[in-house]
Amino acid sequence: QVPLVESGGGLVQAGGSLRLSCVASGRTIRSYTMGWFRQAPGKEREFVACISWSWARTVYADSVKGRFTIARDDAKNTVYLQMTSLKPEDTAVYYCALDDSGSSRLKDGPAGYSDWGQGTQVTVSS
């Protein structure tokens, strides 16, 4: 298990921006694909974005493409999610996740990830 701690959530007006951070402690993330997921009340956890350990390849959900950017800083054991042009439908708890399989394949399902943070709340007001 890799402790993952998210931060940066909060309340923002529609059209605003937030940057989420996820720090892994006690273990490097250098060799692992990292992902962001979100879960709104009454809904299933859904994929947002992921970034591979090799070549930092990225994949985004269609709903956030062009608005969100995932990035990683392996020296800081940190992965980021820059969110812009936020919409009320982006309101959710956002979770950071790590895929410890070592595979370079990018996965968009929660089952593909082994370690999870506790989540950070993002609320977008209209």
VOGU-3710 file (C-alpha; in Angstrom, 3 decimals, decimal comma):
1> qvplvesggg> 0,000/0,000/0,000  1,149/3,471/-0,921  -0,323/6,265/1,170  -1,725/8,878/-1,177  -2,869/12,266/0,081  -4,903/14,622/-2,050  -5,227/18,356/-1,508  -6,397/21,458/-3,334  -10,124/20,899/-3,382  -12,614/23,572/-2,430
11> lvqaggslrl> -15,537/25,717/-3,493  -15,275/27,600/-6,772  -17,667/29,382/-9,072  -18,485/28,016/-12,494  -15,794/28,990/-14,950  -13,132/29,003/-12,268  -10,041/26,873/-11,791  -8,510/24,603/-9,193  -5,344/22,555/-9,025  -5,427/19,284/-7,153
21> scvasgrtir> -2,282/17,637/-5,837  -1,632/14,080/-4,771  1,470/13,211/-2,811  2,684/9,655/-2,329  4,618/9,031/0,835  7,091/6,287/1,585  7,397/5,090/-1,989  8,339/6,567/-5,327  5,672/6,888/-7,994  8,322/6,901/-10,724
31> sytmgwfrqa> 7,447/3,459/-12,094  3,687/3,649/-11,805  0,764/4,935/-13,766  -1,264/7,446/-11,787  -4,902/8,330/-12,197  -7,617/10,679/-11,036  -11,199/9,580/-10,500  -14,237/11,334/-9,101  -17,453/10,361/-7,426  -20,554/12,506/-7,136
41> pgkerefvac> -23,301/11,733/-4,593  -25,399/8,796/-5,694  -23,156/8,014/-8,633  -20,443/5,510/-9,337  -16,791/6,435/-9,267  -15,774/7,605/-12,709  -12,498/7,996/-14,532  -11,145/11,511/-15,042  -7,567/11,181/-16,308  -4,418/9,107/-16,035
51> iswswartvy> -0,735/9,482/-16,836  1,745/6,710/-17,524  5,161/6,325/-15,967  6,733/5,913/-19,377  6,782/8,994/-21,594  4,028/10,571/-19,447  1,320/9,547/-21,870  -2,117/10,794/-20,864  -5,736/9,821/-21,337  -8,768/11,917/-20,415
61> adsvkgrfti> -12,455/11,309/-20,032  -14,421/12,999/-22,793  -16,238/15,127/-20,222  -13,018/16,854/-19,127  -10,960/16,820/-22,297  -9,654/20,265/-23,118  -10,409/21,579/-19,618  -8,357/19,381/-17,286  -4,653/18,583/-17,429  -2,894/15,803/-15,552
71> arddakntvy> 0,808/16,088/-14,847  3,401/14,394/-12,682  6,567/15,394/-10,881  8,338/12,194/-9,972  11,048/14,022/-8,054  8,344/15,272/-5,690  6,322/12,040/-5,765  3,371/14,174/-6,795  0,695/14,079/-9,459  -1,446/17,080/-10,300
81> lqmtslkped> -4,820/17,740/-11,850  -5,228/21,250/-13,209  -8,905/21,974/-13,688  -10,138/24,960/-15,662  -13,510/26,136/-16,958  -15,145/24,245/-14,131  -18,825/23,370/-14,378  -21,366/22,499/-11,668  -21,376/18,933/-13,010  -17,700/18,649/-12,040
91> tavyycaldd> -18,769/18,706/-8,390  -17,553/15,503/-6,759  -15,007/13,985/-4,441  -11,801/13,594/-6,429  -9,555/10,606/-5,764  -5,962/9,970/-6,693  -5,016/6,397/-7,575  -1,888/4,375/-8,322  -1,546/1,327/-10,557  1,139/-0,841/-8,992
101> sgssrlkdgp> 1,152/-3,466/-11,739  4,068/-1,808/-13,490  2,171/-1,979/-16,765  2,531/0,932/-19,148  -1,025/0,364/-20,318  -3,300/3,247/-19,395  -6,392/2,085/-17,552  -9,656/3,975/-17,222  -11,409/1,699/-14,760  -11,132/1,795/-10,965
111> agysdwgqgt> -10,303/-1,917/-10,895  -7,013/-1,172/-12,609  -5,675/0,738/-9,624  -4,385/-0,706/-6,380  -3,892/2,278/-4,095  -6,236/5,151/-3,396  -6,242/8,396/-1,504  -8,997/9,559/0,805  -10,297/12,092/-1,659  -10,742/15,852/-1,772
121> qvtvss> -14,062/17,614/-2,271  -14,549/19,892/-5,258  -17,725/21,946/-5,351  -18,581/24,154/-8,308  -21,381/26,653/-7,798  -23,497/27,965/-10,649
//
